[in-house]
Amino acid sequence: MASKMGYKESRSNRKEPAMSLADANKNLKWDIRLTERNLNVGDLKTDELKKHLEQLPDLASNVETFTMDGKNTSADDSH
């Protein structure tokens, strides 16, 4: 919880400076829910987004599919 002095208590009960709104917004730059907004208002450029997406690792081999009834549909049911 933030205090009047702009500090918050961490889990270890140390006082840390509260994050500013500007810092919080920087942390959300790549949040998929805000990408379209950031592009529209000019906070993010299409080329910058494309470069960021291209550098993300391909995690397709780590997916596990399931049906709505919760049954695993992957070929490897060893879990």
N, CA, C and O atoms as CSV, one atom per row, in Angstrom:
chain,resi,resn,atom,element,x,y,z
A,1,MET,N,N,0.841,-1.165,0.000
A,1,MET,CA,C,0.000,0.000,0.000
A,1,MET,C,C,0.895,1.240,0.000
A,1,MET,O,O,1.881,1.294,0.735
A,2,ALA,N,N,0.557,2.225,-0.816
A,2,ALA,CA,C,1.338,3.456,-0.911
A,2,ALA,C,C,0.992,4.364,0.259
A,2,ALA,O,O,-0.163,4.460,0.672
A,3,SER,N,N,1.993,5.012,0.772
A,3,SER,CA,C,1.767,5.955,1.861
A,3,SER,C,C,1.727,7.370,1.317
A,3,SER,O,O,1.895,7.584,0.117
A,4,LYS,N,N,1.504,8.337,2.198
A,4,LYS,CA,C,1.469,9.737,1.779
A,4,LYS,C,C,2.826,10.193,1.238
A,4,LYS,O,O,2.889,11.148,0.463
A,5,MET,N,N,3.888,9.538,1.628
A,5,MET,CA,C,5.233,9.927,1.210
A,5,MET,C,C,5.628,9.313,-0.132
A,5,MET,O,O,6.736,9.557,-0.609
A,6,GLY,N,N,4.752,8.527,-0.750
A,6,GLY,CA,C,5.068,7.919,-2.033
A,6,GLY,C,C,5.877,6.651,-1.914
A,6,GLY,O,O,6.592,6.281,-2.845
A,7,TYR,N,N,5.777,5.983,-0.786
A,7,TYR,CA,C,6.475,4.725,-0.589
A,7,TYR,C,C,5.454,3.639,-0.332
A,7,TYR,O,O,4.351,3.905,0.145
A,8,LYS,N,N,5.833,2.412,-0.652
A,8,LYS,CA,C,4.980,1.281,-0.354
A,8,LYS,C,C,5.797,0.275,0.420
A,8,LYS,O,O,7.022,0.233,0.303
A,9,GLU,N,N,5.126,-0.527,1.202
A,9,GLU,CA,C,5.828,-1.571,1.933
A,9,GLU,C,C,5.865,-2.819,1.071
A,9,GLU,O,O,4.855,-3.231,0.500
A,10,SER,N,N,7.043,-3.411,0.988
A,10,SER,CA,C,7.178,-4.642,0.213
A,10,SER,C,C,6.855,-5.820,1.118
A,10,SER,O,O,6.590,-5.639,2.306
A,11,ARG,N,N,6.874,-7.002,0.571
A,11,ARG,CA,C,6.587,-8.202,1.363
A,11,ARG,C,C,7.599,-8.384,2.482
A,11,ARG,O,O,7.283,-8.991,3.505
A,12,SER,N,N,8.793,-7.878,2.309
A,12,SER,CA,C,9.813,-8.007,3.349
A,12,SER,C,C,9.764,-6.826,4.314
A,12,SER,O,O,10.675,-6.639,5.120
A,13,ASN,N,N,8.688,-6.025,4.229
A,13,ASN,CA,C,8.469,-4.867,5.096
A,13,ASN,C,C,9.501,-3.754,4.914
A,13,ASN,O,O,9.624,-2.876,5.768
A,14,ARG,N,N,10.243,-3.786,3.803
A,14,ARG,CA,C,11.136,-2.672,3.482
A,14,ARG,C,C,10.334,-1.642,2.732
A,14,ARG,O,O,9.428,-1.988,1.974
A,15,LYS,N,N,10.648,-0.401,2.930
A,15,LYS,CA,C,9.952,0.644,2.189
A,15,LYS,C,C,10.672,0.868,0.868
A,15,LYS,O,O,11.880,1.099,0.825
A,16,GLU,N,N,9.892,0.794,-0.215
A,16,GLU,CA,C,10.412,1.000,-1.559
A,16,GLU,C,C,9.651,2.153,-2.185
A,16,GLU,O,O,8.473,2.350,-1.885
A,17,PRO,N,N,10.305,2.920,-3.051
A,17,PRO,CA,C,9.583,4.007,-3.720
A,17,PRO,C,C,8.417,3.451,-4.532
A,17,PRO,O,O,8.561,2.434,-5.210
A,18,ALA,N,N,7.272,4.109,-4.466
A,18,ALA,CA,C,6.114,3.692,-5.257
A,18,ALA,C,C,6.402,3.937,-6.735
A,18,ALA,O,O,7.078,4.904,-7.086
A,19,MET,N,N,5.894,3.068,-7.595
A,19,MET,CA,C,6.108,3.215,-9.028
A,19,MET,C,C,5.284,4.389,-9.552
A,19,MET,O,O,4.107,4.533,-9.223
A,20,SER,N,N,5.914,5.213,-10.360
A,20,SER,CA,C,5.181,6.342,-10.947
A,20,SER,C,C,4.270,5.832,-12.056
A,20,SER,O,O,4.458,4.728,-12.567
A,21,LEU,N,N,3.303,6.629,-12.417
A,21,LEU,CA,C,2.396,6.267,-13.499
A,21,LEU,C,C,3.161,6.103,-14.807
A,21,LEU,O,O,2.863,5.207,-15.596
A,22,ALA,N,N,4.145,6.965,-15.036
A,22,ALA,CA,C,4.948,6.866,-16.263
A,22,ALA,C,C,5.704,5.540,-16.314
A,22,ALA,O,O,5.771,4.907,-17.368
A,23,ASP,N,N,6.275,5.113,-15.179
A,23,ASP,CA,C,6.993,3.839,-15.127
A,23,ASP,C,C,6.035,2.667,-15.331
A,23,ASP,O,O,6.360,1.700,-16.019
A,24,ALA,N,N,4.866,2.764,-14.734
A,24,ALA,CA,C,3.872,1.701,-14.901
A,24,ALA,C,C,3.470,1.582,-16.365
A,24,ALA,O,O,3.326,0.473,-16.880
A,25,ASN,N,N,3.288,2.715,-17.040
A,25,ASN,CA,C,2.927,2.696,-18.465
A,25,ASN,C,C,4.032,2.105,-19.319
A,25,ASN,O,O,3.747,1.400,-20.288
A,26,LYS,N,N,5.298,2.376,-18.983
A,26,LYS,CA,C,6.421,1.793,-19.725
A,26,LYS,C,C,6.400,0.270,-19.595
A,26,LYS,O,O,6.683,-0.443,-20.558
A,27,ASN,N,N,6.066,-0.224,-18.405
A,27,ASN,CA,C,6.005,-1.671,-18.188
A,27,ASN,C,C,4.889,-2.309,-18.990
A,27,ASN,O,O,4.947,-3.503,-19.282
A,28,LEU,N,N,3.879,-1.543,-19.350
A,28,LEU,CA,C,2.742,-2.070,-20.100
A,28,LEU,C,C,2.871,-1.879,-21.609
A,28,LEU,O,O,1.946,-2.205,-22.353
A,29,LYS,N,N,3.991,-1.363,-22.062
A,29,LYS,CA,C,4.164,-1.061,-23.488
A,29,LYS,C,C,3.871,-2.274,-24.365
A,29,LYS,O,O,3.259,-2.131,-25.423
A,30,TRP,N,N,4.292,-3.446,-23.952
A,30,TRP,CA,C,4.139,-4.642,-24.779
A,30,TRP,C,C,2.922,-5.458,-24.391
A,30,TRP,O,O,2.724,-6.548,-24.927
A,31,ASP,N,N,2.106,-4.967,-23.480
A,31,ASP,CA,C,0.897,-5.676,-23.080
A,31,ASP,C,C,-0.035,-5.773,-24.290
A,31,ASP,O,O,-0.430,-4.753,-24.856
A,32,ILE,N,N,-0.379,-6.981,-24.677
A,32,ILE,CA,C,-1.173,-7.216,-25.891
A,32,ILE,C,C,-2.513,-6.495,-25.833
A,32,ILE,O,O,-3.062,-6.135,-26.874
A,33,ARG,N,N,-3.047,-6.278,-24.637
A,33,ARG,CA,C,-4.328,-5.594,-24.500
A,33,ARG,C,C,-4.224,-4.112,-24.841
A,33,ARG,O,O,-5.239,-3.469,-25.107
A,34,LEU,N,N,-3.000,-3.557,-24.838
A,34,LEU,CA,C,-2.802,-2.131,-25.095
A,34,LEU,C,C,-2.092,-1.839,-26.411
A,34,LEU,O,O,-1.902,-0.676,-26.767
A,35,THR,N,N,-1.703,-2.876,-27.132
A,35,THR,CA,C,-0.936,-2.692,-28.365
A,35,THR,C,C,-1.651,-1.804,-29.375
A,35,THR,O,O,-1.055,-0.868,-29.908
A,36,GLU,N,N,-2.916,-2.088,-29.641
A,36,GLU,CA,C,-3.657,-1.292,-30.627
A,36,GLU,C,C,-3.764,0.166,-30.182
A,36,GLU,O,O,-3.600,1.077,-30.994
A,37,ARG,N,N,-4.033,0.385,-28.913
A,37,ARG,CA,C,-4.119,1.747,-28.390
A,37,ARG,C,C,-2.782,2.460,-28.547
A,37,ARG,O,O,-2.729,3.602,-29.002
A,38,ASN,N,N,-1.705,1.782,-28.168
A,38,ASN,CA,C,-0.374,2.390,-28.269
A,38,ASN,C,C,-0.015,2.734,-29.712
A,38,ASN,O,O,0.632,3.751,-29.963
A,39,LEU,N,N,-0.428,1.901,-30.657
A,39,LEU,CA,C,-0.203,2.198,-32.071
A,39,LEU,C,C,-1.016,3.422,-32.492
A,39,LEU,O,O,-0.508,4.295,-33.195
A,40,ASN,N,N,-2.267,3.484,-32.065
A,40,ASN,CA,C,-3.160,4.575,-32.462
A,40,ASN,C,C,-2.731,5.933,-31.918
A,40,ASN,O,O,-2.882,6.946,-32.601
A,41,VAL,N,N,-2.201,5.967,-30.703
A,41,VAL,CA,C,-1.820,7.250,-30.105
A,41,VAL,C,C,-0.358,7.604,-30.379
A,41,VAL,O,O,0.110,8.668,-29.973
A,42,GLY,N,N,0.358,6.722,-31.060
A,42,GLY,CA,C,1.739,7.017,-31.431
A,42,GLY,C,C,2.781,6.645,-30.394
A,42,GLY,O,O,3.954,6.987,-30.549
A,43,ASP,N,N,2.373,5.943,-29.329
A,43,ASP,CA,C,3.339,5.502,-28.318
A,43,ASP,C,C,4.157,4.310,-28.802
A,43,ASP,O,O,5.185,3.974,-28.214
A,44,LEU,N,N,3.699,3.679,-29.870
A,44,LEU,CA,C,4.350,2.503,-30.419
A,44,LEU,C,C,4.282,2.584,-31.933
A,44,LEU,O,O,3.235,2.909,-32.494
A,45,LYS,N,N,5.380,2.295,-32.588
A,45,LYS,CA,C,5.421,2.322,-34.046
A,45,LYS,C,C,5.296,0.888,-34.566
A,45,LYS,O,O,5.756,-0.055,-33.923
A,46,THR,N,N,4.674,0.736,-35.727
A,46,THR,CA,C,4.451,-0.584,-36.317
A,46,THR,C,C,5.759,-1.347,-36.481
A,46,THR,O,O,5.822,-2.538,-36.179
A,47,ASP,N,N,6.810,-0.668,-36.959
A,47,ASP,CA,C,8.111,-1.326,-37.136
A,47,ASP,C,C,8.675,-1.809,-35.809
A,47,ASP,O,O,9.271,-2.883,-35.734
A,48,GLU,N,N,8.484,-1.013,-34.761
A,48,GLU,CA,C,8.972,-1.371,-33.429
A,48,GLU,C,C,8.237,-2.616,-32.916
A,48,GLU,O,O,8.858,-3.515,-32.350
A,49,LEU,N,N,6.927,-2.664,-33.112
A,49,LEU,CA,C,6.136,-3.825,-32.699
A,49,LEU,C,C,6.561,-5.064,-33.480
A,49,LEU,O,O,6.730,-6.138,-32.902
A,50,LYS,N,N,6.732,-4.918,-34.791
A,50,LYS,CA,C,7.140,-6.048,-35.622
A,50,LYS,C,C,8.489,-6.597,-35.164
A,50,LYS,O,O,8.659,-7.813,-35.067
A,51,LYS,N,N,9.439,-5.723,-34.885
A,51,LYS,CA,C,10.767,-6.150,-34.421
A,51,LYS,C,C,10.654,-6.892,-33.087
A,51,LYS,O,O,11.303,-7.919,-32.884
A,52,HIS,N,N,9.828,-6.368,-32.184
A,52,HIS,CA,C,9.645,-7.005,-30.878
A,52,HIS,C,C,9.047,-8.404,-31.042
A,52,HIS,O,O,9.513,-9.358,-30.419
A,53,LEU,N,N,8.020,-8.522,-31.878
A,53,LEU,CA,C,7.366,-9.808,-32.074
A,53,LEU,C,C,8.295,-10.828,-32.724
A,53,LEU,O,O,8.239,-12.014,-32.397
A,54,GLU,N,N,9.146,-10.379,-33.635
A,54,GLU,CA,C,10.075,-11.285,-34.317
A,54,GLU,C,C,11.137,-11.830,-33.369
A,54,GLU,O,O,11.666,-12.917,-33.601
A,55,GLN,N,N,11.457,-11.097,-32.309
A,55,GLN,CA,C,12.502,-11.569,-31.396
A,55,GLN,C,C,11.968,-12.481,-30.286
A,55,GLN,O,O,12.750,-13.044,-29.520
A,56,LEU,N,N,10.632,-12.630,-30.194
A,56,LEU,CA,C,10.064,-13.513,-29.190
A,56,LEU,C,C,10.345,-14.965,-29.560
A,56,LEU,O,O,10.329,-15.312,-30.741
A,57,PRO,N,N,10.601,-15.820,-28.570
A,57,PRO,CA,C,10.870,-17.225,-28.870
A,57,PRO,C,C,9.608,-17.935,-29.350
A,57,PRO,O,O,8.497,-17.567,-28.968
A,58,ASP,N,N,9.786,-18.953,-30.186
A,58,ASP,CA,C,8.671,-19.763,-30.668
A,58,ASP,C,C,8.400,-20.850,-29.626
A,58,ASP,O,O,9.206,-21.763,-29.450
A,59,LEU,N,N,7.284,-20.746,-28.953
A,59,LEU,CA,C,6.934,-21.696,-27.897
A,59,LEU,C,C,5.837,-22.660,-28.324
A,59,LEU,O,O,5.179,-23.271,-27.481
A,60,ALA,N,N,5.639,-22.795,-29.633
A,60,ALA,CA,C,4.577,-23.654,-30.152
A,60,ALA,C,C,4.717,-25.096,-29.678
A,60,ALA,O,O,3.712,-25.785,-29.498
A,61,SER,N,N,5.922,-25.555,-29.476
A,61,SER,CA,C,6.119,-26.947,-29.053
A,61,SER,C,C,5.736,-27.152,-27.585
A,61,SER,O,O,5.665,-28.291,-27.124
A,62,ASN,N,N,5.491,-26.074,-26.852
A,62,ASN,CA,C,5.151,-26.192,-25.434
A,62,ASN,C,C,3.653,-26.165,-25.164
A,62,ASN,O,O,3.240,-26.245,-24.008
A,63,VAL,N,N,2.835,-26.055,-26.199
A,63,VAL,CA,C,1.394,-25.957,-25.973
A,63,VAL,C,C,0.797,-27.307,-25.642
A,63,VAL,O,O,1.281,-28.350,-26.082
A,64,GLU,N,N,-0.246,-27.266,-24.871
A,64,GLU,CA,C,-1.005,-28.462,-24.562
A,64,GLU,C,C,-2.463,-28.131,-24.847
A,64,GLU,O,O,-3.037,-27.234,-24.230
A,65,THR,N,N,-3.048,-28.851,-25.772
A,65,THR,CA,C,-4.439,-28.573,-26.138
A,65,THR,C,C,-5.379,-29.398,-25.269
A,65,THR,O,O,-5.016,-30.469,-24.782
A,66,PHE,N,N,-6.570,-28.892,-25.085
A,66,PHE,CA,C,-7.573,-29.604,-24.310
A,66,PHE,C,C,-8.955,-29.229,-24.818
A,66,PHE,O,O,-9.127,-28.219,-25.500
A,67,THR,N,N,-9.910,-30.032,-24.488
A,67,THR,CA,C,-11.283,-29.751,-24.871
A,67,THR,C,C,-11.982,-29.068,-23.706
A,67,THR,O,O,-11.439,-28.985,-22.604
A,68,MET,N,N,-13.180,-28.585,-23.956
A,68,MET,CA,C,-13.926,-27.899,-22.906
A,68,MET,C,C,-14.290,-28.824,-21.753
A,68,MET,O,O,-14.552,-28.355,-20.646
A,69,ASP,N,N,-14.311,-30.134,-21.997
A,69,ASP,CA,C,-14.598,-31.060,-20.901
A,69,ASP,C,C,-13.340,-31.383,-20.100
A,69,ASP,O,O,-13.386,-32.179,-19.162
A,70,GLY,N,N,-12.207,-30.760,-20.472
A,70,GLY,CA,C,-10.970,-30.893,-19.713
A,70,GLY,C,C,-10.081,-32.040,-20.132
A,70,GLY,O,O,-9.019,-32.235,-19.541
A,71,LYS,N,N,-10.477,-32.801,-21.128
A,71,LYS,CA,C,-9.661,-33.927,-21.566
A,71,LYS,C,C,-8.541,-33.440,-22.464
A,71,LYS,O,O,-8.750,-32.604,-23.344
A,72,ASN,N,N,-7.358,-33.969,-22.232
A,72,ASN,CA,C,-6.179,-33.626,-23.016
A,72,ASN,C,C,-6.329,-34.211,-24.411
A,72,ASN,O,O,-6.691,-35.379,-24.557
A,73,THR,N,N,-6.054,-33.411,-25.440
A,73,THR,CA,C,-6.177,-33.897,-26.820
A,73,THR,C,C,-4.832,-34.013,-27.513
A,73,THR,O,O,-4.780,-34.303,-28.708
A,74,SER,N,N,-3.724,-33.790,-26.774
A,74,SER,CA,C,-2.418,-33.880,-27.433
A,74,SER,C,C,-2.059,-35.348,-27.661
A,74,SER,O,O,-2.605,-36.238,-27.009
A,75,ALA,N,N,-1.148,-35.586,-28.579
A,75,ALA,CA,C,-0.731,-36.939,-28.909
A,75,ALA,C,C,-0.008,-37.587,-27.749
A,75,ALA,O,O,-0.070,-38.806,-27.586
A,76,ASP,N,N,0.684,-36.788,-26.934
A,76,ASP,CA,C,1.441,-37.306,-25.797
A,76,ASP,C,C,0.630,-37.103,-24.528
A,76,ASP,O,O,0.643,-36.018,-23.947
A,77,ASP,N,N,-0.076,-38.144,-24.093
A,77,ASP,CA,C,-0.903,-38.082,-22.888
A,77,ASP,C,C,-0.164,-38.647,-21.676
A,77,ASP,O,O,-0.796,-39.244,-20.804
A,78,SER,N,N,1.147,-38.477,-21.599
A,78,SER,CA,C,1.935,-39.081,-20.533
A,78,SER,C,C,1.937,-38.250,-19.256
A,78,SER,O,O,2.586,-38.638,-18.285
A,79,HIS,N,N,1.234,-37.123,-19.224
A,79,HIS,CA,C,1.238,-36.258,-18.037
A,79,HIS,C,C,0.329,-36.787,-16.976
A,79,HIS,O,O,0.209,-36.184,-15.909
